[in-house]
Amino acid sequence: MEEENPQRNAALLGEIAAKTGGTYYANLWDALGTSAPQSLVDQLKDRSRTESVPVAPNPEWEEEWLRWMLIGLSGLLCLEWLIRRLAKLA
């Protein structure tokens, strides 16, 4: 489609900007006047706030913990079998 008509479609760009809550400027300097850079900066949202995550998940630690849990559970089952075998209950 772009190869057939390489011209800018201002109507479509304006429609997309309106639907997404933005503003379409066909010519930035004419739309904003002489203070264009500062006016454009004033329209940006403040994103300087930082949020910290108290504890990030650590997949390596979880894998190590699960490995030791499996070893411990297997050891308990083997110990239970050994006790029953020595007590002639199994």
Chimera marker file (.cmm) of the C-alpha trace (Angstrom):
<marker_set name="trace">
<marker id="1" x="0.000" y="0.000" z="0.000" r="1" g="1" b="0" radius="0.5"/>
<marker id="2" x="2.832" y="2.414" z="0.825" r="1" g="1" b="0" radius="0.5"/>
<marker id="3" x="4.572" y="1.555" z="-2.416" r="1" g="1" b="0" radius="0.5"/>
<marker id="4" x="1.455" y="2.505" z="-4.382" r="1" g="1" b="0" radius="0.5"/>
<marker id="5" x="0.882" y="5.824" z="-2.592" r="1" g="1" b="0" radius="0.5"/>
<marker id="6" x="3.977" y="7.088" z="-0.713" r="1" g="1" b="0" radius="0.5"/>
<marker id="7" x="2.345" y="10.432" z="0.208" r="1" g="1" b="0" radius="0.5"/>
<marker id="8" x="1.558" y="11.281" z="3.834" r="1" g="1" b="0" radius="0.5"/>
<marker id="9" x="-2.092" y="10.631" z="4.747" r="1" g="1" b="0" radius="0.5"/>
<marker id="10" x="-2.753" y="13.522" z="7.143" r="1" g="1" b="0" radius="0.5"/>
<marker id="11" x="-6.400" y="12.563" z="7.682" r="1" g="1" b="0" radius="0.5"/>
<marker id="12" x="-5.493" y="9.025" z="8.756" r="1" g="1" b="0" radius="0.5"/>
<marker id="13" x="-2.651" y="10.218" z="10.985" r="1" g="1" b="0" radius="0.5"/>
<marker id="14" x="-4.959" y="12.763" z="12.643" r="1" g="1" b="0" radius="0.5"/>
<marker id="15" x="-7.601" y="10.080" z="13.203" r="1" g="1" b="0" radius="0.5"/>
<marker id="16" x="-5.070" y="7.692" z="14.776" r="1" g="1" b="0" radius="0.5"/>
<marker id="17" x="-3.766" y="10.479" z="17.033" r="1" g="1" b="0" radius="0.5"/>
<marker id="18" x="-7.307" y="11.429" z="18.126" r="1" g="1" b="0" radius="0.5"/>
<marker id="19" x="-8.258" y="7.811" z="18.909" r="1" g="1" b="0" radius="0.5"/>
<marker id="20" x="-5.135" y="7.250" z="21.003" r="1" g="1" b="0" radius="0.5"/>
<marker id="21" x="-5.383" y="10.509" z="22.914" r="1" g="1" b="0" radius="0.5"/>
<marker id="22" x="-2.519" y="12.207" z="21.097" r="1" g="1" b="0" radius="0.5"/>
<marker id="23" x="-2.108" y="15.199" z="18.830" r="1" g="1" b="0" radius="0.5"/>
<marker id="24" x="-1.087" y="15.144" z="15.184" r="1" g="1" b="0" radius="0.5"/>
<marker id="25" x="1.104" y="17.989" z="13.946" r="1" g="1" b="0" radius="0.5"/>
<marker id="26" x="1.308" y="18.239" z="10.161" r="1" g="1" b="0" radius="0.5"/>
<marker id="27" x="4.092" y="20.780" z="10.516" r="1" g="1" b="0" radius="0.5"/>
<marker id="28" x="5.519" y="20.994" z="14.010" r="1" g="1" b="0" radius="0.5"/>
<marker id="29" x="6.981" y="24.509" z="13.784" r="1" g="1" b="0" radius="0.5"/>
<marker id="30" x="3.821" y="26.083" z="12.368" r="1" g="1" b="0" radius="0.5"/>
<marker id="31" x="1.590" y="24.307" z="14.872" r="1" g="1" b="0" radius="0.5"/>
<marker id="32" x="3.546" y="25.354" z="17.949" r="1" g="1" b="0" radius="0.5"/>
<marker id="33" x="5.022" y="28.688" z="16.913" r="1" g="1" b="0" radius="0.5"/>
<marker id="34" x="8.431" y="29.988" z="17.959" r="1" g="1" b="0" radius="0.5"/>
<marker id="35" x="8.527" y="28.145" z="21.311" r="1" g="1" b="0" radius="0.5"/>
<marker id="36" x="8.009" y="24.734" z="19.724" r="1" g="1" b="0" radius="0.5"/>
<marker id="37" x="10.615" y="22.719" z="21.682" r="1" g="1" b="0" radius="0.5"/>
<marker id="38" x="9.505" y="24.019" z="25.080" r="1" g="1" b="0" radius="0.5"/>
<marker id="39" x="5.807" y="23.643" z="24.212" r="1" g="1" b="0" radius="0.5"/>
<marker id="40" x="6.386" y="20.055" z="23.150" r="1" g="1" b="0" radius="0.5"/>
<marker id="41" x="8.276" y="19.316" z="26.374" r="1" g="1" b="0" radius="0.5"/>
<marker id="42" x="5.394" y="20.749" z="28.423" r="1" g="1" b="0" radius="0.5"/>
<marker id="43" x="3.034" y="18.193" z="26.864" r="1" g="1" b="0" radius="0.5"/>
<marker id="44" x="5.090" y="15.198" z="28.057" r="1" g="1" b="0" radius="0.5"/>
<marker id="45" x="3.999" y="13.398" z="31.206" r="1" g="1" b="0" radius="0.5"/>
<marker id="46" x="6.306" y="13.444" z="34.220" r="1" g="1" b="0" radius="0.5"/>
<marker id="47" x="7.870" y="9.993" z="34.471" r="1" g="1" b="0" radius="0.5"/>
<marker id="48" x="10.608" y="10.841" z="36.971" r="1" g="1" b="0" radius="0.5"/>
<marker id="49" x="8.951" y="8.899" z="39.808" r="1" g="1" b="0" radius="0.5"/>
<marker id="50" x="10.662" y="5.613" z="40.619" r="1" g="1" b="0" radius="0.5"/>
<marker id="51" x="8.974" y="2.618" z="42.153" r="1" g="1" b="0" radius="0.5"/>
<marker id="52" x="10.929" y="-0.101" z="43.855" r="1" g="1" b="0" radius="0.5"/>
<marker id="53" x="9.961" y="-3.735" z="44.057" r="1" g="1" b="0" radius="0.5"/>
<marker id="54" x="10.566" y="-5.022" z="47.604" r="1" g="1" b="0" radius="0.5"/>
<marker id="55" x="11.774" y="-8.484" z="46.594" r="1" g="1" b="0" radius="0.5"/>
<marker id="56" x="12.223" y="-9.600" z="43.024" r="1" g="1" b="0" radius="0.5"/>
<marker id="57" x="11.698" y="-13.303" z="42.303" r="1" g="1" b="0" radius="0.5"/>
<marker id="58" x="14.895" y="-15.306" z="42.015" r="1" g="1" b="0" radius="0.5"/>
<marker id="59" x="14.373" y="-18.433" z="39.877" r="1" g="1" b="0" radius="0.5"/>
<marker id="60" x="17.839" y="-19.788" z="40.698" r="1" g="1" b="0" radius="0.5"/>
<marker id="61" x="17.100" y="-19.701" z="44.440" r="1" g="1" b="0" radius="0.5"/>
<marker id="62" x="13.695" y="-21.347" z="43.919" r="1" g="1" b="0" radius="0.5"/>
<marker id="63" x="15.262" y="-24.126" z="41.863" r="1" g="1" b="0" radius="0.5"/>
<marker id="64" x="17.918" y="-24.743" z="44.552" r="1" g="1" b="0" radius="0.5"/>
<marker id="65" x="15.260" y="-24.741" z="47.299" r="1" g="1" b="0" radius="0.5"/>
<marker id="66" x="13.106" y="-27.241" z="45.390" r="1" g="1" b="0" radius="0.5"/>
<marker id="67" x="16.128" y="-29.477" z="44.813" r="1" g="1" b="0" radius="0.5"/>
<marker id="68" x="16.863" y="-29.617" z="48.570" r="1" g="1" b="0" radius="0.5"/>
<marker id="69" x="13.184" y="-30.238" z="49.321" r="1" g="1" b="0" radius="0.5"/>
<marker id="70" x="13.210" y="-33.218" z="46.922" r="1" g="1" b="0" radius="0.5"/>
<marker id="71" x="16.402" y="-34.576" z="48.499" r="1" g="1" b="0" radius="0.5"/>
<marker id="72" x="14.941" y="-34.157" z="51.998" r="1" g="1" b="0" radius="0.5"/>
<marker id="73" x="11.648" y="-35.824" z="51.123" r="1" g="1" b="0" radius="0.5"/>
<marker id="74" x="13.434" y="-38.707" z="49.400" r="1" g="1" b="0" radius="0.5"/>
<marker id="75" x="15.709" y="-39.104" z="52.424" r="1" g="1" b="0" radius="0.5"/>
<marker id="76" x="12.747" y="-39.237" z="54.812" r="1" g="1" b="0" radius="0.5"/>
<marker id="77" x="11.019" y="-41.882" z="52.717" r="1" g="1" b="0" radius="0.5"/>
<marker id="78" x="14.206" y="-43.963" z="52.581" r="1" g="1" b="0" radius="0.5"/>
<marker id="79" x="14.667" y="-43.588" z="56.355" r="1" g="1" b="0" radius="0.5"/>
<marker id="80" x="11.056" y="-44.663" z="56.983" r="1" g="1" b="0" radius="0.5"/>
<marker id="81" x="11.533" y="-47.714" z="54.747" r="1" g="1" b="0" radius="0.5"/>
<marker id="82" x="14.815" y="-48.610" z="56.503" r="1" g="1" b="0" radius="0.5"/>
<marker id="83" x="13.239" y="-48.359" z="59.978" r="1" g="1" b="0" radius="0.5"/>
<marker id="84" x="10.309" y="-50.554" z="58.941" r="1" g="1" b="0" radius="0.5"/>
<marker id="85" x="12.698" y="-53.063" z="57.350" r="1" g="1" b="0" radius="0.5"/>
<marker id="86" x="14.901" y="-53.289" z="60.450" r="1" g="1" b="0" radius="0.5"/>
<marker id="87" x="11.855" y="-53.619" z="62.705" r="1" g="1" b="0" radius="0.5"/>
<marker id="88" x="10.602" y="-56.416" z="60.446" r="1" g="1" b="0" radius="0.5"/>
<marker id="89" x="7.387" y="-54.528" z="59.734" r="1" g="1" b="0" radius="0.5"/>
<marker id="90" x="7.821" y="-54.582" z="55.974" r="1" g="1" b="0" radius="0.5"/>
<link id1="1" id2="2" r="1" g="1" b="0" radius="0.2"/>
<link id1="2" id2="3" r="1" g="1" b="0" radius="0.2"/>
<link id1="3" id2="4" r="1" g="1" b="0" radius="0.2"/>
<link id1="4" id2="5" r="1" g="1" b="0" radius="0.2"/>
<link id1="5" id2="6" r="1" g="1" b="0" radius="0.2"/>
<link id1="6" id2="7" r="1" g="1" b="0" radius="0.2"/>
<link id1="7" id2="8" r="1" g="1" b="0" radius="0.2"/>
<link id1="8" id2="9" r="1" g="1" b="0" radius="0.2"/>
<link id1="9" id2="10" r="1" g="1" b="0" radius="0.2"/>
<link id1="10" id2="11" r="1" g="1" b="0" radius="0.2"/>
<link id1="11" id2="12" r="1" g="1" b="0" radius="0.2"/>
<link id1="12" id2="13" r="1" g="1" b="0" radius="0.2"/>
<link id1="13" id2="14" r="1" g="1" b="0" radius="0.2"/>
<link id1="14" id2="15" r="1" g="1" b="0" radius="0.2"/>
<link id1="15" id2="16" r="1" g="1" b="0" radius="0.2"/>
<link id1="16" id2="17" r="1" g="1" b="0" radius="0.2"/>
<link id1="17" id2="18" r="1" g="1" b="0" radius="0.2"/>
<link id1="18" id2="19" r="1" g="1" b="0" radius="0.2"/>
<link id1="19" id2="20" r="1" g="1" b="0" radius="0.2"/>
<link id1="20" id2="21" r="1" g="1" b="0" radius="0.2"/>
<link id1="21" id2="22" r="1" g="1" b="0" radius="0.2"/>
<link id1="22" id2="23" r="1" g="1" b="0" radius="0.2"/>
<link id1="23" id2="24" r="1" g="1" b="0" radius="0.2"/>
<link id1="24" id2="25" r="1" g="1" b="0" radius="0.2"/>
<link id1="25" id2="26" r="1" g="1" b="0" radius="0.2"/>
<link id1="26" id2="27" r="1" g="1" b="0" radius="0.2"/>
<link id1="27" id2="28" r="1" g="1" b="0" radius="0.2"/>
<link id1="28" id2="29" r="1" g="1" b="0" radius="0.2"/>
<link id1="29" id2="30" r="1" g="1" b="0" radius="0.2"/>
<link id1="30" id2="31" r="1" g="1" b="0" radius="0.2"/>
<link id1="31" id2="32" r="1" g="1" b="0" radius="0.2"/>
<link id1="32" id2="33" r="1" g="1" b="0" radius="0.2"/>
<link id1="33" id2="34" r="1" g="1" b="0" radius="0.2"/>
<link id1="34" id2="35" r="1" g="1" b="0" radius="0.2"/>
<link id1="35" id2="36" r="1" g="1" b="0" radius="0.2"/>
<link id1="36" id2="37" r="1" g="1" b="0" radius="0.2"/>
<link id1="37" id2="38" r="1" g="1" b="0" radius="0.2"/>
<link id1="38" id2="39" r="1" g="1" b="0" radius="0.2"/>
<link id1="39" id2="40" r="1" g="1" b="0" radius="0.2"/>
<link id1="40" id2="41" r="1" g="1" b="0" radius="0.2"/>
<link id1="41" id2="42" r="1" g="1" b="0" radius="0.2"/>
<link id1="42" id2="43" r="1" g="1" b="0" radius="0.2"/>
<link id1="43" id2="44" r="1" g="1" b="0" radius="0.2"/>
<link id1="44" id2="45" r="1" g="1" b="0" radius="0.2"/>
<link id1="45" id2="46" r="1" g="1" b="0" radius="0.2"/>
<link id1="46" id2="47" r="1" g="1" b="0" radius="0.2"/>
<link id1="47" id2="48" r="1" g="1" b="0" radius="0.2"/>
<link id1="48" id2="49" r="1" g="1" b="0" radius="0.2"/>
<link id1="49" id2="50" r="1" g="1" b="0" radius="0.2"/>
<link id1="50" id2="51" r="1" g="1" b="0" radius="0.2"/>
<link id1="51" id2="52" r="1" g="1" b="0" radius="0.2"/>
<link id1="52" id2="53" r="1" g="1" b="0" radius="0.2"/>
<link id1="53" id2="54" r="1" g="1" b="0" radius="0.2"/>
<link id1="54" id2="55" r="1" g="1" b="0" radius="0.2"/>
<link id1="55" id2="56" r="1" g="1" b="0" radius="0.2"/>
<link id1="56" id2="57" r="1" g="1" b="0" radius="0.2"/>
<link id1="57" id2="58" r="1" g="1" b="0" radius="0.2"/>
<link id1="58" id2="59" r="1" g="1" b="0" radius="0.2"/>
<link id1="59" id2="60" r="1" g="1" b="0" radius="0.2"/>
<link id1="60" id2="61" r="1" g="1" b="0" radius="0.2"/>
<link id1="61" id2="62" r="1" g="1" b="0" radius="0.2"/>
<link id1="62" id2="63" r="1" g="1" b="0" radius="0.2"/>
<link id1="63" id2="64" r="1" g="1" b="0" radius="0.2"/>
<link id1="64" id2="65" r="1" g="1" b="0" radius="0.2"/>
<link id1="65" id2="66" r="1" g="1" b="0" radius="0.2"/>
<link id1="66" id2="67" r="1" g="1" b="0" radius="0.2"/>
<link id1="67" id2="68" r="1" g="1" b="0" radius="0.2"/>
<link id1="68" id2="69" r="1" g="1" b="0" radius="0.2"/>
<link id1="69" id2="70" r="1" g="1" b="0" radius="0.2"/>
<link id1="70" id2="71" r="1" g="1" b="0" radius="0.2"/>
<link id1="71" id2="72" r="1" g="1" b="0" radius="0.2"/>
<link id1="72" id2="73" r="1" g="1" b="0" radius="0.2"/>
<link id1="73" id2="74" r="1" g="1" b="0" radius="0.2"/>
<link id1="74" id2="75" r="1" g="1" b="0" radius="0.2"/>
<link id1="75" id2="76" r="1" g="1" b="0" radius="0.2"/>
<link id1="76" id2="77" r="1" g="1" b="0" radius="0.2"/>
<link id1="77" id2="78" r="1" g="1" b="0" radius="0.2"/>
<link id1="78" id2="79" r="1" g="1" b="0" radius="0.2"/>
<link id1="79" id2="80" r="1" g="1" b="0" radius="0.2"/>
<link id1="80" id2="81" r="1" g="1" b="0" radius="0.2"/>
<link id1="81" id2="82" r="1" g="1" b="0" radius="0.2"/>
<link id1="82" id2="83" r="1" g="1" b="0" radius="0.2"/>
<link id1="83" id2="84" r="1" g="1" b="0" radius="0.2"/>
<link id1="84" id2="85" r="1" g="1" b="0" radius="0.2"/>
<link id1="85" id2="86" r="1" g="1" b="0" radius="0.2"/>
<link id1="86" id2="87" r="1" g="1" b="0" radius="0.2"/>
<link id1="87" id2="88" r="1" g="1" b="0" radius="0.2"/>
<link id1="88" id2="89" r="1" g="1" b="0" radius="0.2"/>
<link id1="89" id2="90" r="1" g="1" b="0" radius="0.2"/>
</marker_set>
